[in-house]
Amino acid sequence: MTITQTFPHGGGDWFKSSFSGQTGDCVEVRFLDGTALVRNTRDRQGPVLEFTRSEWEAFELGMFNGEFTMPPIGEGEPA
């Protein structure tokens, strides 16, 4: 994973989940040249996370298999 401030933010096909609603509490994703780019919807000029295809696919598989399910509030948080 790479974090960059210099990646072109404008243009292209940035998209977000249809489940994110209209509150702005989401991230946007763009696929470009075999990478997955992720940015905060509220800070579109801020840092962009860049994932290789294999990193993104591993993340997707983990999501599909329930490996990243957020625990209920109060569980699994540091004391």
Beta strands, then each sheet from edge to edge (+ up, - down):
strand 1: 2-4
strand 2: 27-32
strand 3: 35-40
strand 4: 48-52
sheet 1: 1+ 4- 3+ 2-
end
